[in-house]
Amino acid sequence: MLVAGRQGRRIPAAGLTMVEMLITVAVVAILLGVAVPAFHALIARQRIAAATSDLHAAILLARSEAIKRGQRVDLAPVGKDGDWGAGWAVFIDVNRNGVADAGDTVIQQHGALTPPLGLASAFTDSRRNYLAYQGSGRTRIDASD
């Protein structure tokens, strides 16, 4: 489309025609249709990586706090029945029951994992669903340690 200028010469109008706009919208819609499923997979992978990193950081924190304080520090799930997916806590277990409860000093607590993420654990002793570090930084082996 041409527009007449002041002196009668024609200047092309700025902007897009309706056909150009429809083609642009169609191309964007096709690209989004391809990209959205891949984006969901990317988000799921990032959530797994973040949860793994958070748990690893909690393990390192428990060990470093045990060394710093010179006493036993535990890492245990906060969920019922030892559900790590409900979150975990790094704490000084005063009553030595492997559970962060009243009277224990909680150093750090991690919230629940976002569904559908979960976390399963397999310990050599099914009665003890926690990690504990001695003041020396070594893992606790026996309940009397």
C-alpha positions as a Markdown table, in Angstrom:
| # | Residue | x | y | z |
|---|---|---|---|---|
| 1 | Met | 0.0 | 0.0 | 0.0 |
| 2 | Leu | 1.3 | 3.4 | -0.9 |
| 3 | Val | 0.6 | 6.7 | 0.7 |
| 4 | Ala | 0.9 | 10.0 | -1.0 |
| 5 | Gly | 3.4 | 12.3 | 0.7 |
| 6 | Arg | 3.3 | 16.1 | 0.9 |
| 7 | Gln | 4.8 | 16.7 | -2.4 |
| 8 | Gly | 2.8 | 14.0 | -4.2 |
| 9 | Arg | 5.4 | 11.3 | -4.1 |
| 10 | Arg | 4.4 | 7.9 | -2.9 |
| 11 | Ile | 5.9 | 6.5 | 0.3 |
| 12 | Pro | 5.4 | 2.8 | 1.2 |
| 13 | Ala | 3.3 | 2.3 | 4.3 |
| 14 | Ala | 5.0 | 0.7 | 7.3 |
| 15 | Gly | 3.6 | -2.5 | 8.9 |
| 16 | Leu | 2.5 | -6.0 | 7.9 |
| 17 | Thr | -0.2 | -7.2 | 5.7 |
| 18 | Met | -2.9 | -9.6 | 7.0 |
| 19 | Val | -1.3 | -12.5 | 5.0 |
| 20 | Glu | 2.1 | -11.8 | 6.5 |
| 21 | Met | 0.7 | -11.7 | 10.0 |
| 22 | Leu | -1.2 | -15.0 | 9.6 |
| 23 | Ile | 1.9 | -16.7 | 8.2 |
| 24 | Thr | 3.9 | -15.4 | 11.2 |
| 25 | Val | 1.3 | -16.6 | 13.7 |
| 26 | Ala | 1.1 | -20.1 | 12.0 |
| 27 | Val | 4.9 | -20.5 | 12.1 |
| 28 | Val | 5.0 | -19.5 | 15.8 |
| 29 | Ala | 2.2 | -21.9 | 16.6 |
| 30 | Ile | 4.0 | -24.8 | 14.9 |
| 31 | Leu | 7.3 | -24.0 | 16.7 |
| 32 | Leu | 5.5 | -23.9 | 20.1 |
| 33 | Gly | 3.7 | -27.2 | 19.4 |
| 34 | Val | 7.1 | -28.8 | 18.9 |
| 35 | Ala | 8.9 | -27.0 | 21.7 |
| 36 | Val | 6.4 | -27.5 | 24.6 |
| 37 | Pro | 6.8 | -31.3 | 25.1 |
| 38 | Ala | 10.6 | -30.9 | 25.0 |
| 39 | Phe | 10.3 | -28.1 | 27.6 |
| 40 | His | 8.3 | -30.3 | 30.0 |
| 41 | Ala | 11.0 | -33.0 | 29.8 |
| 42 | Leu | 13.7 | -30.3 | 30.4 |
| 43 | Ile | 11.8 | -29.1 | 33.5 |
| 44 | Ala | 11.5 | -32.7 | 34.8 |
| 45 | Arg | 15.2 | -33.3 | 34.4 |
| 46 | Gln | 16.0 | -30.1 | 36.2 |
| 47 | Arg | 13.8 | -31.0 | 39.1 |
| 48 | Ile | 15.6 | -34.3 | 39.5 |
| 49 | Ala | 19.0 | -32.6 | 39.3 |
| 50 | Ala | 17.9 | -30.0 | 41.9 |
| 51 | Ala | 16.6 | -32.6 | 44.3 |
| 52 | Thr | 19.8 | -34.7 | 43.9 |
| 53 | Ser | 21.9 | -31.6 | 44.5 |
| 54 | Asp | 19.9 | -30.6 | 47.6 |
| 55 | Leu | 20.2 | -34.1 | 49.2 |
| 56 | His | 24.0 | -34.2 | 48.4 |
| 57 | Ala | 24.3 | -30.7 | 50.0 |
| 58 | Ala | 22.4 | -32.0 | 53.1 |
| 59 | Ile | 24.8 | -35.0 | 53.4 |
| 60 | Leu | 27.8 | -32.7 | 53.2 |
| 61 | Leu | 26.3 | -30.2 | 55.7 |
| 62 | Ala | 25.6 | -33.0 | 58.2 |
| 63 | Arg | 29.2 | -34.2 | 58.0 |
| 64 | Ser | 30.7 | -30.7 | 58.3 |
| 65 | Glu | 28.4 | -29.7 | 61.2 |
| 66 | Ala | 29.4 | -32.9 | 63.0 |
| 67 | Ile | 33.1 | -32.0 | 62.6 |
| 68 | Lys | 32.5 | -28.4 | 63.5 |
| 69 | Arg | 30.4 | -29.2 | 66.6 |
| 70 | Gly | 32.4 | -32.2 | 67.6 |
| 71 | Gln | 29.2 | -34.3 | 68.1 |
| 72 | Arg | 26.8 | -36.6 | 66.3 |
| 73 | Val | 24.7 | -35.0 | 63.6 |
| 74 | Asp | 21.9 | -36.9 | 61.8 |
| 75 | Leu | 20.2 | -36.6 | 58.4 |
| 76 | Ala | 16.8 | -38.2 | 58.4 |
| 77 | Pro | 13.5 | -38.0 | 56.6 |
| 78 | Val | 10.8 | -35.9 | 58.1 |
| 79 | Gly | 7.9 | -37.8 | 56.6 |
| 80 | Lys | 5.9 | -40.5 | 58.4 |
| 81 | Asp | 7.3 | -44.1 | 57.9 |
| 82 | Gly | 10.6 | -42.7 | 56.7 |
| 83 | Asp | 9.3 | -41.1 | 53.6 |
| 84 | Trp | 12.3 | -39.1 | 52.2 |
| 85 | Gly | 10.0 | -37.6 | 49.5 |
| 86 | Ala | 8.2 | -35.6 | 52.3 |
| 87 | Gly | 11.6 | -33.8 | 53.0 |
| 88 | Trp | 14.5 | -34.3 | 55.3 |
| 89 | Ala | 16.3 | -32.6 | 58.2 |
| 90 | Val | 19.9 | -32.2 | 59.4 |
| 91 | Phe | 19.8 | -32.1 | 63.2 |
| 92 | Ile | 21.5 | -32.9 | 66.4 |
| 93 | Asp | 19.6 | -35.9 | 67.7 |
| 94 | Val | 19.6 | -35.4 | 71.5 |
| 95 | Asn | 17.6 | -38.5 | 72.4 |
| 96 | Arg | 19.3 | -40.6 | 69.6 |
| 97 | Asn | 16.2 | -42.0 | 68.1 |
| 98 | Gly | 17.0 | -41.1 | 64.5 |
| 99 | Val | 14.0 | -38.7 | 64.2 |
| 100 | Ala | 14.0 | -34.9 | 64.4 |
| 101 | Asp | 11.5 | -34.3 | 67.2 |
| 102 | Ala | 11.0 | -31.9 | 70.1 |
| 103 | Gly | 14.2 | -31.1 | 72.0 |
| 104 | Asp | 16.5 | -31.8 | 69.0 |
| 105 | Thr | 18.4 | -28.9 | 67.4 |
| 106 | Val | 17.4 | -28.7 | 63.7 |
| 107 | Ile | 20.2 | -27.3 | 61.6 |
| 108 | Gln | 18.5 | -27.4 | 58.3 |
| 109 | Gln | 15.2 | -28.8 | 57.0 |
| 110 | His | 14.3 | -29.4 | 53.3 |
| 111 | Gly | 10.7 | -29.3 | 52.2 |
| 112 | Ala | 8.8 | -32.0 | 50.4 |
| 113 | Leu | 9.7 | -32.9 | 46.8 |
| 114 | Thr | 7.4 | -31.7 | 44.1 |
| 115 | Pro | 5.2 | -34.6 | 42.8 |
| 116 | Pro | 5.8 | -36.8 | 40.9 |
| 117 | Leu | 9.3 | -36.8 | 42.3 |
| 118 | Gly | 10.0 | -39.2 | 45.1 |
| 119 | Leu | 13.0 | -40.6 | 46.9 |
| 120 | Ala | 13.5 | -44.2 | 47.9 |
| 121 | Ser | 16.2 | -45.4 | 50.3 |
| 122 | Ala | 17.8 | -48.8 | 50.9 |
| 123 | Phe | 19.8 | -49.1 | 54.2 |
| 124 | Thr | 21.6 | -52.2 | 55.4 |
| 125 | Asp | 19.5 | -52.0 | 58.6 |
| 126 | Ser | 15.8 | -51.5 | 57.7 |
| 127 | Arg | 15.2 | -50.2 | 61.3 |
| 128 | Arg | 17.5 | -47.2 | 60.8 |
| 129 | Asn | 16.3 | -44.9 | 58.0 |
| 130 | Tyr | 18.8 | -42.1 | 58.6 |
| 131 | Leu | 22.4 | -41.1 | 58.2 |
| 132 | Ala | 24.5 | -40.1 | 61.2 |
| 133 | Tyr | 28.0 | -38.6 | 61.4 |
| 134 | Gln | 30.2 | -38.7 | 64.5 |
| 135 | Gly | 32.2 | -35.7 | 65.6 |
| 136 | Ser | 35.2 | -37.0 | 63.8 |
| 137 | Gly | 33.3 | -36.8 | 60.5 |
| 138 | Arg | 33.0 | -40.6 | 60.1 |
| 139 | Thr | 29.7 | -42.2 | 59.6 |
| 140 | Arg | 28.1 | -43.8 | 62.6 |
| 141 | Ile | 28.2 | -47.6 | 62.5 |
| 142 | Asp | 26.5 | -48.8 | 65.6 |
| 143 | Ala | 23.7 | -47.4 | 67.8 |
| 144 | Ser | 26.2 | -47.0 | 70.7 |
| 145 | Asp | 28.5 | -44.8 | 68.6 |
